Amino acid sequence: MRRYLLATALAACFTSAHAAFRIPGFELVQTAPVETTLTSDDLRGPLEVWTELFDNAKSEICIGQFYVASVPGAPFEKVIERLEAAGRRGVKIRFLIDKKGVNGLSEKSTVERLRAIPNLDMRVLDVSQLTGNGIIHAKYMTVDREAAFIGSQNFDWRAFTHIHETGLRINDAKIVGQVQAIFEQDWAAQAMLAAGKTVAALQPKAAILAHAAAVALPKEANFLIASPGGYNPAGVPDSEAVLPALLAEANEEIRVSMLDYAPLSYGPNGTRPYYAVVDNALRAAAARGVKVKLLVSNWNLEKPAIHYLKSLAILPNVEVRIVTIPKASTGFIPFARVWHSKTLVIDGKLAWVGTSNWAGGYFDLSRNMEVVMRNEDMAKRLYALQEQAWGSQYAAPLDFNKEYPKPIKGKEE
């Protein structure tokens, strides 16, 4: 894991010199893997944005993450150093982390380092106790209840250097307030579960309607959605209901960027029950003539997901391309060098940046958040970001006849 010094040193070279692409209330933030051509001169990186947020914090920082991982010498160390500095100057820090994440992908030394920060309180939430089999998959923070960040970037050194990621720095007051409300709700849920109390769903689970267009979409141009819907605070729509409704609005083109795509959820005892909510909506769009372009990572080539991906790609009006990020010059890095951005553009007018992969387990069982923006400037910029990879040397059309090898994720075979 530590064979990365040359590559990570390059990351700091393009985090501070960039301009910032903004629309009112939002800044688009990108991680481009080092040693690739996927950089963007008009997008700041998360290293600059996160440290800026921590440096400007006056009273409170709230963070929700799946897991935490850093290693000595990585540029990401600067993020933890600035968080430590905030704690030392009296900023109250609350850190909510997922139980599966803290026991799985997390670096023990990073967990211990965070727990030692002055004025930091860490809680471990087992989302599975709420939904049956879920996680905190949202990657987010709020600062002083005035700013927020939502994106695909985990609290992980690799997400700042070796993985393609997309996020949003948010100053929209209503959305920041809703993100804060989600954090407060989950923070309180952890305390109740730890005390042996039952946490009931705050609102009834939104039904997935047979006709997605019948779902009442928010009237605001920009709005937050989240999952699982039964555990959303009042006023925060259910991602599982809103996404099919948005796809039903498409008239010309749907552009999707995702780590992986599969109509399968996560059931008991390792089962993968069929989950057709998103798949049905995409297929319905293609059937009515909407062009669908799906950009996914090479991790999506794993069975059985690859079979469903091929069955989608073979349809008229659907194109699927696989993104493969080359190994770093310093050698193999576990759980890195992958396309991880989660974005959507509809008809060049609607933009979506979130934390969910488009598969079961994310919209139905896990805590995730997405920001929807009916803004052509943001849609145009996200479209260009997707197109940059779509036409790059790293992307290739899905071959229906090819037997793909199992992708290497955590270790080399």
N, C-alpha and C positions, 0 to 999 in steps of 0.2 A: 504493500500500500504506500510505502514511503518513496517509491521510485518515481518521483514526480517533480523534483525541484526545478529542473530546467523548464519544464512546461508551465508550472505554476508561476514561475517568475515572470513569464510573459504576460500573465493575466493582469498584473498591475499596470502594464504599459498602456492599456487601452480602457482604463476605468475612469480616469479623471479628465481626459482631454476631449470627451465627447460633449456635443450639445445635447439638449433634452427635447424629445418630441412630446408635446403636451397638447391636450385639448382642455377646456375649462373643467377643473376638478380631477383630472387624471394625467399621469405621466406614464408612458410605455417604457418598460425596463426589460433589457435583454441580457442573457448570458450566451455568448458565442464560444463554443469549445476552442481552446487554444489550438494552434496549428491547423486551423480550417479557414476557409474563405467566407465564413458566414457572419463576419463582423458587420456592424452598422455604425457609421460615423455620427448618426443623429440620435442614437439611443444610448443612454447611460446604463452602466452595469449595476447589479445589485450591491456590489461591494461599496460603491460610492453612495448609493441611495440609502442602504441600511445604516451605514456609519453616520451619515448625515442625520437620519432620523434619531439615532441614539444620542448623538452629540447635542441635538437641539431639545431633547426631552427635558422637561422642567419638573414634572411631578410623578408621571406614571408611564410605564411601558407594559403592555399585555401581549403575550406571544402564545400562539397555538401552533404546535408542530407534531408531526408523526414521530420523528426521532431526531437525535443530535449526533453529529460526528465531525471532529476536526483532527488534524494532525500537525505536528510541529513544522513550521516553515511555510505552511500554505497561506496564500493571501487571505483566506477566510479567517485566519487568526486575528486579523485586525477587527473583524466584526465582534468577536468575543471580548477583545481588549476594550473596545468602545462601550460594550455593554457593562463590563466590569467598572469602567470609569463612571458610567451613569449611576450604578449602584453605590459607588464610593461617595458620590456627591449628594446622595440622599434621595435619588429617584426610586420610587417603589416599583419593583419588577415582579410581575406574576407570570409564571411560565407553566403552561398546560401541555403535557406531553402524553402520547398514547402508550398504554401498557404494552401492547405488542411491539411498538417501536422501541421503547426503552429497554425491553428484554431481547430485542432482535438486532436491528441494524445499528443501534446506538453504540458509540464508543464509550466504554465505561469511564474512561478518564475525562471525556467531555462532560458527561453527566455530573461527575464529581466536581469538576471545575465550575460548572454553572451553579450547582448547589452551594458552593462556597462564596458566591458573589454577595457582598453586603446588600441587605434590603431585598434579596430575591427569595421568593416563595415558589417552590415547584410542586405541582400536583400531577399525579399520574391517573389518567382516566381510562377505564376499560369500557370502550364504546359497545363492545359485544354484550355487556350486561343490559344495554338499552335496546339494541336492535337484533341481537341474536348472533351476529357475526360481522362486526364492522370495526372501523378504526377512525382516529382523527387523521384524515387524509388532507384536510385543508392546511395550507401553509400561509400563515397570516400574522399580522401584528397590528396593534393600535398604539399611538403615542399621544399622551395628554388628551385623549378623546377628541383630537383635532385632525389627526392624520392616520392613515392606515396603509397597509401593504397586503395585497393578495396576489399569489402567483404560483407557478409550478416549482419554485425554488424551495427545496427542503433546507433545514438548518444543517447544511452539509458542505464541507469544503469542496466536494466534487461539483456541486450545483453552481458554484461560483467560478469554475475553471474548466471543467471537462464534460459538461452536459449542456445541451441546448435548452434554454429555459426562457419563459416569458412571464412577466408580472406587471402589476400596476401599483404605482404610488397614488394614493387616493386622498383628495381633500374635499370631496363632495360631502357636505355636512350630514345629509340624511344617511348616505351609505356608511360613512364612518360610524354613525350612531348605531346602525343596524349590526355592523360587525362587532361593535362593543357589546351589544345586547346578546349576540350569540356567544361571545366569550363569557360574559357574566353567567349566562344560563348553564353553559357546560362546566364552568368553574364551580357553580353551586351544585350541579348534579354529581360531580366527583365527591364533594363533601357528604352528600346524602348517601351515596353508594358506600363510601368508606364507613359510614355510621350504621350500615346495614339496613337503610331505608329503601323503599321502592320509589323509583322515579317514574311517574306516569308521563305519557306523551302530553306535551303542552297543548297541542291542537290535533284534531282528527287528521289521519293520514289522507292527503289529497288523492282522490281517485284518478286513475289514468283513464281518460275518456276515450271511447272508441273513435270519436271524431275530435282530433286534437285542436282543430280550429275553434271549437266551442269553449276552450279554456279562456277565461278572462285574463288577458295580459295586462300588466301594469301600464298606466297611462303616461308615466314619466318617460322621458327620452332615455334616461340612464337609470338602471335599477339593479339591486342585488337579488340574487336567488341563492338558495342553499338547500342542502340535503343532510340527513333524511327529513322529509317534510314534516313528519309527526313531531319532530323536536326543534322546529323553527320557532323563534319568537313571533308574536303577532305582527303581521304586516310584511313578513319576509316570505315571498312565494316559494313553492316547492320546485326545485330544479327538474325533478322527474316529470312534472306536469307541464312546466313552461317550455322545456326544450322541444318536445314534439310539436307544441303549438307554434313555436318560432319556425321550425322546419316546414310546417304546413303553410306558412306565409310566403315561402320562397317561390319566386316566379321564374328566375333565370339560372342562378348558380349558387351552389353551396360549397364552400371551401373549408375543409376540416384539417387540423393539425393535431396529432395525438401520439402518445406513447404506444398505446395499443387499443384495439377495437375488437370486441367479441360480444355476441348476445348470450353471455353466460354469467351467472351470478355465483355466489359462494354459499353453499348449503352445509348442513351438518355432516361430519365424518368425511370431509374432503370432497363432497359431491359438488357438481357444477350444474345447478338447475338452469333451464332455459330462461333467458331474460330478453324479451323481444321489443321492449319499449322504444329504444333508440333505433334498432335495426328496422322495425316496421316503418318508422317515420322516414328514414332515409330511402327505403325501397319505394315508399309511396311517392316521394318527391321525384325520384328517377322515373317512375312509371308515368307521371304527368308531364314529363319532358324537361325537368330541371336537371342541369348538368351538376353532377356530384364529383368533386375531386377530393380524395382522401389521402392525406400524407401521414404515414405511420412509421414507427421505428422498426428496426430489424428484430427487436424483441417480440414483435407481433407475429413472427414466423413460427412460434412455438405451437405444437399441437395441443388441443384441438382448435385453437383460435384460427390458425391458418386456413382450415377448411371453410370456416364461416366467412373469412375474408375473401377467399377465392369465389365463394358463391355470390358474394356481393359484387365483386369486381367484374364478374362475367356479364352482369346486366347491362342493357343499353343505357347510355348516358352516365355511366359510372367509370371513373378512372382511379386506380390505386397505385401509389408509388411508395416504395420502401426506402427509408433513409438509413444509411449505414455510416456512422462516424468512425474513421480509421483509428486504430490503436495509436496512442501517444508515442512519440519517439523514445520516451523513457521506459516504455514497456506497458504490460497489461495492468489496468487499474480496475479492481472489482466494482461492479455497479456504477459504471461510468462510461464515457464515450458513447452517448446515446441521445437520441432525439426525445425530449421530454416535454416540450411545449404543448399547451392545451388551449387552442384558439379556434374560433369559428368566424367566418365572414359569410353573410347572406346578401346576395344581389348587390354587392359593393356598397351597401348602405348600413348594415348592422354588424357590429363587432362584438365579440365575446371573448373574454379572457378569464380563465378559471383554473381550478385545481383537480377536476375530475377527468379520469380517463373515460372513454365512451364504452363502458362495459358494465355488466352487472356487478354489484358490490359497492359501487361508487354512489350512484344516485338513489339506490334503495336502502343501503345499509350503513353508509359511512358519512361522517361529517365532511362536507365539501362546500365550497363557495364559488360562485361565478358572478362576474360583472357583465351586464349587457348594456351596450351603448349604441343607441340609434344615432350615430354620428358618422358622416361620410368621410371625414378626415381620418378618424381612427380606423374605419373600415378599410380605407385605401392604404394606410400604413401597414396594417396587419396583413392585407392581401399581398403587399410587396414583400413582407417578411416571409410569408409562406412561399411566394413565387421564387424568392431567392434560393430556397432549398429545393423546390420542385424542379427547377432547371439546372441544378448544380450537379457536379460530379458525384455527389454523395447519394443521389436519388436515382432509383431505377424502377421501371414499371414492374408490377407484380406479374410473374410468369405462371400461368395456370398449369403448365405441364411440368414445372420443376418441383422436385422433391427437395425442399430446403433443409439444411442441417439445423439441429437444435441450436438456438442462439446461446452464446456464452455470456452470462451475466455476472454471477458472483465469483467464479473461479474458472481458470483455464482447464479444459479437459486433458 
